[in-house]
């Protein structure tokens, strides 16, 4: 007999399991179809494992700077146990995975381990949306839901002409499980993933080269963020090639490493490294879902949805998260999950614009932003005013020993509206939450500036930069 439920969700990542819990809390029966493990890319191949590695690298780097804090450690006594680093990462992932499994049981959410495929009108349902599930044990099930949510996520995009072996030439999926730390690496792509890996591996002592086709690192972020992060990485010995293109067809394995050719301003460079990490964006997992059996359309490899309701071409089928493109972040998928569930329940949710979802980079130093960059705000026709303060003027930054970075705010000159906030520095990924709340409440800069912030804290930078817009900062 087919499984009849209110909501069927294809994909058990952050978007999928959040939607499942939200629907179950509203009294709906829910089934998740997951072909791998609950938690998806974020838990098993992205956010959590990579941040675990970054934390280990940060601790190692901090110990290396212990003397600056008045702590003496005999030279040669501190080293990295890579197996222990990986074991810590794996134990964190496993703990969170078990927590998710318990959460599903708590809310009586059935999880089918297998691949789901949407089928057209049939004996099970007069409309498209029933799901044929091929279970991992070889058996099969059919789900007949009232609503479907597609939350199949994404995977690393691969460059044509490049031969991946997962060990020497790899994406971040494979690199997370490299059995040894590379002595040298060529990172293709200077976006968020490339920068985080460059930061982590350089802290561990790896010789790092980044190749980025744009004229700067982090080209989608505010120019000041890219410049500050590049300066910090260069200070640690990272070589950065911008305006550079990898000649994929001319890259090859050589001995125990990789030989690559890179075009930089019409000049061809020969580069060698033990490993190559390719981080050039992600593509949606939209294949083999049976979309051809529906009126659901795709655009450039992503599921097309109504921007406000997240409905597809079939009104009872929704899509959320990385598979719809846009800003591909776990917390964005979680937000979209809430929007989709509220809409299918008959409510009128409000979906945040991509620019109003905080963006975080977990390098050392960290970076975080929300809203328009200065350049984008101007391109949108805003007359802008900006303020920017270095973290080194704040006592907590000096006490903490991490004075690199800045706080920057972009506002509309005429209305005073807050357009964007951009941070680089220790704990920037935590500090950005205040700006996210300000955007939700439609707060203007002077309101944030009037809010009492404790002293000494890094959060004072947020208060002071808002006051600096109108010349009222106490530290500027």
C-alpha positions as CSV (number, residue, x, y, z in Angstrom):
1,X,0.0,0.0,0.0
2,X,1.3,3.5,-0.8
3,X,2.3,5.8,2.1
4,X,-0.2,8.7,2.3
5,X,1.0,11.8,4.0
6,X,0.4,15.5,4.2
7,X,3.9,16.5,3.2
8,X,6.7,14.6,1.5
9,X,10.2,16.1,1.4
10,X,12.9,15.0,-1.0
11,X,16.2,15.7,0.7
12,X,17.1,15.7,4.4
13,X,19.6,18.6,4.5
14,X,19.0,21.8,6.6
15,X,16.1,22.9,4.3
16,X,14.5,19.5,4.3
17,X,14.7,18.6,7.9
18,X,13.7,22.1,9.0
19,X,10.6,21.9,6.8
20,X,9.8,18.4,8.2
21,X,9.9,19.6,11.8
22,X,7.9,22.8,11.0
23,X,5.2,20.8,9.3
24,X,5.1,18.1,12.1
25,X,4.8,20.8,14.7
26,X,1.7,22.0,12.9
27,X,0.2,18.5,13.2
28,X,1.0,17.3,9.6
29,X,2.2,13.9,8.8
30,X,5.6,14.0,7.1
31,X,8.0,11.7,5.2
32,X,11.6,12.6,4.3
33,X,13.3,10.8,1.4
34,X,17.1,11.0,1.8
35,X,19.5,9.1,-0.4
36,X,22.5,9.6,1.9
37,X,22.4,10.8,5.5
38,X,20.2,13.3,7.3
39,X,22.0,16.6,7.5
40,X,22.9,16.8,3.9
41,X,26.0,18.7,2.5
42,X,26.0,21.1,5.4
43,X,26.5,18.5,8.1
44,X,28.5,15.9,6.2
45,X,30.5,17.7,3.5
46,X,30.3,21.4,4.1
47,X,29.5,23.8,7.0
48,X,30.2,21.6,10.0
49,X,33.2,19.6,9.0
50,X,35.0,22.5,7.4
51,X,34.5,24.7,10.4
52,X,35.8,22.0,12.6
53,X,39.0,21.9,10.6
54,X,39.2,25.7,10.6
55,X,38.9,25.7,14.4
56,X,41.7,23.3,14.8
57,X,43.8,25.4,12.5
58,X,42.9,28.6,14.5
59,X,44.0,26.9,17.8
60,X,47.3,25.8,16.2
61,X,47.9,29.3,14.9
62,X,47.1,30.9,18.2
63,X,49.5,28.6,20.0
64,X,52.2,29.6,17.5
65,X,51.6,33.2,18.6
66,X,51.6,32.4,22.3
67,X,54.6,34.5,23.1
68,X,52.7,37.7,22.1
69,X,50.4,36.9,25.0
70,X,53.3,36.4,27.4
71,X,53.0,32.6,27.3
72,X,56.3,30.8,26.5
73,X,56.1,27.4,24.8
74,X,59.4,25.5,24.0
75,X,60.1,25.6,20.3
76,X,59.4,22.3,18.5
77,X,57.0,21.0,21.1
78,X,53.8,21.9,19.3
79,X,52.7,19.8,16.2
80,X,49.6,18.8,14.3
81,X,48.2,15.3,14.6
82,X,46.2,15.2,11.4
83,X,44.4,12.0,12.3
84,X,43.3,13.5,15.6
85,X,42.1,16.6,13.7
86,X,40.0,14.4,11.4
87,X,38.7,12.3,14.3
88,X,37.5,15.4,16.1
89,X,35.7,16.6,12.9
90,X,34.1,13.2,12.4
91,X,33.0,12.9,16.1
92,X,31.3,16.4,15.8
93,X,29.5,15.3,12.6
94,X,28.4,12.0,14.2
95,X,27.1,13.7,17.3
96,X,25.0,16.1,15.3
97,X,23.8,13.3,13.0
98,X,22.6,11.3,16.0
99,X,20.8,14.4,17.2
100,X,19.0,14.8,13.9
101,X,17.9,11.2,14.0
102,X,16.5,11.7,17.5
103,X,14.8,14.9,16.4
104,X,13.0,13.0,13.6
105,X,11.8,10.4,16.1
106,X,10.7,13.0,18.5
107,X,8.4,14.6,15.9
108,X,7.3,11.2,14.4
109,X,8.8,12.0,11.1
110,X,9.4,8.9,8.9
111,X,12.7,8.9,7.1
112,X,13.1,6.7,4.0
113,X,16.7,6.0,3.0
114,X,16.7,5.9,-0.8
115,X,16.2,7.9,-4.0
116,X,12.9,9.6,-4.7
117,X,11.5,10.3,-8.1
118,X,8.3,12.3,-8.8
119,X,5.8,10.5,-11.0
120,X,3.0,11.9,-13.2
121,X,-0.7,11.2,-12.8
122,X,-1.3,7.5,-12.1
123,X,-3.5,5.1,-10.2
124,X,-2.0,6.5,-7.0
125,X,-2.9,10.2,-7.7
126,X,-4.8,12.1,-10.4
127,X,-2.1,14.7,-10.4
128,X,1.7,14.8,-10.5
129,X,3.4,14.5,-7.2
130,X,3.4,10.9,-6.1
131,X,6.9,9.8,-5.3
132,X,8.4,6.5,-6.3
133,X,11.2,5.6,-3.8
134,X,14.0,3.2,-4.5
135,X,15.1,2.2,-1.1
136,X,18.8,1.5,-0.4
137,X,18.0,-2.1,0.5
138,X,16.6,-2.7,-3.0
139,X,13.0,-2.5,-2.1
140,X,10.6,0.2,-3.3
141,X,7.8,2.4,-1.8
142,X,5.3,4.8,-3.2
143,X,4.4,8.0,-1.4
144,X,1.2,9.9,-2.1
145,X,1.5,13.3,-0.5
146,X,-0.8,16.3,-0.5
147,X,2.3,18.5,-0.9
148,X,5.9,18.0,-1.9
149,X,9.0,20.0,-1.0
150,X,12.1,19.5,-3.1
151,X,15.2,20.1,-1.0
152,X,17.8,18.2,-2.9
153,X,20.7,20.7,-2.4
154,X,23.7,21.1,-4.6
155,X,27.2,19.7,-5.3
156,X,30.5,21.3,-6.3
157,X,30.7,22.4,-9.9
158,X,33.5,20.7,-11.9
159,X,35.6,22.3,-14.6
160,X,35.4,20.6,-18.0
161,X,38.7,19.1,-19.2
162,X,40.1,18.6,-15.7
163,X,40.6,15.0,-14.6
164,X,39.5,14.5,-11.0
165,X,40.9,11.7,-9.0
166,X,39.7,12.9,-5.6
167,X,43.2,12.6,-4.0
168,X,45.4,15.0,-6.1
169,X,42.7,16.9,-7.9
170,X,39.6,17.3,-5.9
171,X,36.5,19.3,-4.8
172,X,35.9,20.2,-1.2
173,X,33.8,17.0,-0.8
174,X,36.8,14.8,-1.2
175,X,39.3,17.2,0.4
176,X,37.5,17.0,3.7
177,X,38.7,13.4,4.0
178,X,42.3,13.7,2.7
179,X,44.3,11.2,4.9
180,X,47.2,13.6,5.2
181,X,47.7,17.4,5.1
182,X,49.2,18.5,1.9
183,X,52.5,20.3,2.0
184,X,51.4,22.5,-0.9
185,X,48.1,23.2,-2.7
186,X,46.8,25.1,-5.6
187,X,43.3,26.4,-4.9
188,X,41.2,27.2,-8.0
189,X,38.6,29.7,-7.0
190,X,38.9,32.6,-4.6
191,X,35.3,32.6,-3.4
192,X,34.2,31.7,0.1
193,X,35.2,28.0,0.0
194,X,38.6,28.7,-1.6
195,X,39.4,31.5,1.0
196,X,38.3,29.3,3.9
197,X,40.5,26.4,2.7
198,X,43.4,28.8,2.1
199,X,43.1,30.2,5.6
200,X,42.9,26.8,7.2
201,X,45.7,25.1,5.3
202,X,48.1,28.1,5.6
203,X,47.5,28.1,9.4
204,X,48.5,24.4,9.4
205,X,51.7,25.3,7.4
206,X,50.7,24.3,3.9
207,X,52.1,26.4,1.0
208,X,49.0,27.8,-0.6
209,X,48.4,29.4,-4.0
210,X,45.0,30.8,-5.0
211,X,43.9,31.3,-8.6
212,X,40.9,33.5,-9.1
213,X,39.5,34.7,-12.5
214,X,38.1,37.9,-11.1
215,X,40.3,40.9,-10.3
216,X,40.1,40.3,-6.6
217,X,39.3,37.7,-4.0
218,X,35.6,37.3,-2.9
219,X,34.3,39.2,-5.9
220,X,30.7,39.1,-4.8
221,X,31.4,40.8,-1.5
222,X,32.2,44.4,-0.7
223,X,35.6,45.4,-2.2
224,X,36.9,46.3,1.2
225,X,36.3,42.8,2.5
226,X,38.2,41.2,-0.4
227,X,41.1,43.6,0.1
228,X,41.3,43.0,3.9
229,X,41.2,39.2,3.6
230,X,43.7,39.2,0.8
231,X,46.1,41.3,2.9
232,X,45.7,38.9,5.9
233,X,46.4,35.8,3.7
234,X,49.4,37.3,2.0
235,X,50.8,38.2,5.4
236,X,50.8,34.5,6.2
237,X,52.5,33.6,2.9
238,X,49.5,32.8,0.7
239,X,50.2,33.5,-3.0
240,X,47.2,35.1,-4.7
241,X,46.8,35.2,-8.5
242,X,43.9,37.3,-9.6
243,X,42.7,37.9,-13.2
244,X,44.0,34.4,-13.7
245,X,42.5,31.4,-15.6
246,X,43.3,27.7,-15.1
247,X,44.0,26.0,-18.5
248,X,42.2,22.8,-17.4
249,X,43.2,20.7,-20.4
250,X,46.8,21.3,-19.7
251,X,46.8,20.2,-16.1
252,X,48.0,16.8,-15.3
253,X,49.2,14.5,-12.5
254,X,53.0,14.4,-12.3
255,X,54.7,12.1,-9.8
256,X,53.1,12.6,-6.4
257,X,51.6,16.0,-7.3
258,X,49.9,18.2,-9.9
259,X,51.3,20.3,-12.7
260,X,49.1,23.2,-13.9
261,X,49.2,26.0,-16.4
262,X,47.6,29.3,-15.6
263,X,47.0,32.2,-17.8
264,X,47.6,35.6,-16.1
265,X,47.3,38.7,-18.2
266,X,48.2,36.8,-21.4
267,X,51.2,35.2,-19.7
268,X,51.2,31.4,-19.1
269,X,52.6,30.3,-15.8
270,X,53.6,26.8,-14.8
271,X,52.5,25.9,-11.3
272,X,53.2,22.7,-9.3
273,X,51.7,21.5,-6.0
274,X,51.0,18.3,-4.1
275,X,47.3,18.8,-4.5
276,X,44.7,20.9,-6.3
277,X,41.4,22.0,-4.8
278,X,38.7,23.2,-7.2
279,X,36.2,25.5,-5.7
280,X,34.4,27.3,-8.5
281,X,30.8,27.3,-7.3
282,X,28.0,24.8,-7.0
283,X,25.3,23.3,-9.1
284,X,21.8,22.2,-8.1
285,X,20.9,18.5,-7.7
286,X,18.0,18.5,-10.1
287,X,18.7,15.3,-12.1
288,X,16.7,12.1,-11.8
289,X,13.9,13.7,-9.8
290,X,11.2,13.0,-12.4
291,X,10.7,16.7,-13.1
292,X,9.9,15.8,-16.7
293,X,6.8,14.2,-15.4
294,X,5.6,17.5,-14.1
295,X,5.2,21.2,-15.1
296,X,8.2,22.1,-13.1
297,X,10.8,24.0,-15.0
298,X,14.5,24.5,-14.5
299,X,16.7,27.5,-15.4
300,X,20.5,27.1,-15.7
301,X,20.4,23.9,-13.7
302,X,18.2,25.1,-10.8
303,X,14.5,24.6,-10.1
304,X,12.4,27.6,-11.0
305,X,10.1,28.8,-8.2
306,X,7.8,31.7,-7.4
307,X,10.1,34.1,-5.5
308,X,7.5,34.8,-2.8
309,X,5.9,31.5,-2.2
310,X,8.6,29.0,-3.4
311,X,6.0,27.1,-5.4
312,X,7.2,25.4,-8.6
313,X,5.2,25.1,-11.8
314,X,3.0,22.7,-9.9
315,X,1.3,24.7,-7.1
316,X,1.4,21.8,-4.6
317,X,5.1,21.2,-5.1
318,X,7.6,23.6,-3.6
319,X,11.4,23.8,-3.9
320,X,13.9,25.3,-1.4
321,X,17.6,25.6,-0.6
322,X,20.5,25.2,-2.9
323,X,18.6,23.5,-5.7
324,X,16.8,26.7,-6.5
325,X,20.0,28.8,-6.8
326,X,20.3,32.3,-5.4
327,X,22.1,32.5,-2.1
328,X,23.2,29.0,-1.3
329,X,23.5,28.9,2.5
330,X,22.2,26.5,5.1
331,X,20.4,29.3,7.0
332,X,18.8,30.5,3.8
333,X,17.5,27.0,3.2
334,X,16.1,26.9,6.7
335,X,14.4,30.3,6.2
336,X,12.9,29.1,2.9
337,X,11.7,25.9,4.6
338,X,9.6,28.0,7.0
339,X,8.2,30.1,4.1
340,X,7.2,27.0,2.1
341,X,5.6,25.2,5.0
342,X,3.7,28.3,6.2
343,X,2.4,28.9,2.6
344,X,1.2,25.3,2.2
345,X,-0.6,25.7,5.5
346,X,-2.5,28.6,4.0
347,X,-0.6,31.4,5.8
348,X,1.0,34.4,4.2
349,X,4.7,34.3,4.9
350,X,7.2,36.9,4.0
351,X,10.4,35.7,2.3
352,X,13.6,37.7,2.9
353,X,15.5,39.0,-0.1
354,X,18.8,37.2,-0.7
355,X,20.7,40.4,0.1
356,X,19.0,40.5,3.6
357,X,20.4,37.1,4.5
358,X,23.7,37.3,6.4
359,X,26.8,35.9,4.6
360,X,29.7,34.6,6.6
361,X,33.3,33.6,5.8
362,X,35.0,31.6,8.5
363,X,38.6,32.4,7.6
364,X,41.1,34.0,9.9
365,X,40.1,36.8,10.3
366,X,36.5,36.1,9.8
367,X,34.3,38.2,7.5
368,X,30.5,38.7,7.5
369,X,28.1,40.9,5.6
370,X,24.4,41.7,5.0
371,X,22.6,43.9,2.5
372,X,24.1,45.8,-0.4
373,X,27.8,46.2,-1.0
374,X,28.8,49.9,-1.6
375,X,29.2,49.3,-5.3
376,X,25.9,47.5,-5.7
377,X,24.0,50.1,-3.7
378,X,25.3,52.8,-6.1
379,X,24.4,50.6,-9.1
380,X,20.9,50.4,-7.7
381,X,20.6,54.1,-7.8
382,X,21.1,54.9,-4.2
383,X,23.0,58.0,-3.1
384,X,25.1,56.4,-0.4
385,X,27.1,57.5,2.6
386,X,29.5,55.2,4.3
387,X,31.5,54.9,7.5
388,X,34.4,52.5,8.2
389,X,36.3,52.0,11.4
390,X,39.3,49.8,12.0
391,X,39.0,47.2,14.9
392,X,42.4,48.2,16.3
393,X,40.8,51.3,17.9
394,X,38.7,49.1,20.2
395,X,40.1,47.8,23.4
396,X,38.6,44.3,23.2
397,X,40.2,43.7,19.8
398,X,43.6,44.5,21.3
399,X,43.0,42.5,24.4
400,X,41.9,39.5,22.3
401,X,45.0,39.8,20.2
402,X,43.0,40.0,16.9
403,X,43.0,43.6,15.8
404,X,42.9,43.0,12.1
405,X,39.8,44.1,10.3
406,X,37.1,46.8,10.3
407,X,33.4,47.5,10.6
408,X,31.7,49.3,7.6
409,X,28.2,50.5,7.1
410,X,26.5,51.7,3.9
411,X,23.4,53.9,4.2
412,X,21.1,55.9,2.0
413,X,22.0,59.6,2.1
414,X,18.5,60.9,1.6
415,X,16.5,58.5,3.8
416,X,19.1,57.3,6.2
417,X,18.0,53.7,5.6
418,X,20.5,51.0,6.4
419,X,21.7,49.4,3.1
420,X,24.6,47.2,4.1
421,X,26.9,46.1,6.9
422,X,30.3,44.6,6.2
423,X,32.6,43.2,8.9
424,X,36.1,41.7,9.0
425,X,37.7,40.6,12.2
426,X,37.5,38.2,15.1
427,X,33.9,36.9,15.7
428,X,32.6,38.8,12.7
429,X,30.3,35.9,12.0
430,X,28.7,36.3,15.4
431,X,28.5,40.1,15.3
432,X,26.6,40.2,12.0
433,X,23.4,38.9,13.7
434,X,22.8,42.3,15.2
435,X,22.7,43.8,11.7
436,X,20.4,41.0,10.6
437,X,18.0,41.9,13.4
438,X,18.3,45.6,12.4
439,X,17.3,44.7,8.8
440,X,14.3,42.7,10.0
441,X,13.1,45.5,12.2
442,X,13.9,48.1,9.6
443,X,16.1,49.9,12.1
444,X,18.1,52.9,10.8
445,X,21.8,53.4,11.8
446,X,21.2,56.0,14.5
447,X,18.9,53.6,16.3
448,X,21.7,51.0,16.4
449,X,24.1,53.7,17.5
450,X,21.9,54.7,20.3
451,X,21.6,51.1,21.5
452,X,23.8,50.6,24.6
453,X,26.6,48.1,23.9
454,X,28.7,46.7,26.7
455,X,32.4,47.8,27.1
456,X,34.8,46.4,26.3
457,X,33.4,44.2,23.6
458,X,33.9,43.7,19.9
459,X,30.2,44.6,19.5
460,X,31.1,48.2,20.2
461,X,32.4,48.4,16.7
462,X,28.8,48.0,15.4
463,X,27.6,50.9,17.6
464,X,30.5,53.2,16.8
465,X,30.4,52.7,13.0
466,X,26.7,53.6,13.0
467,X,27.4,56.8,14.9
468,X,30.3,57.5,12.6
469,X,28.0,57.9,9.7
470,X,27.0,61.3,11.1
471,X,30.3,62.2,12.8
472,X,29.1,61.0,16.2
473,X,31.5,58.1,17.0
474,X,33.4,58.3,20.3
475,X,36.4,56.4,19.0
476,X,36.8,57.9,15.6
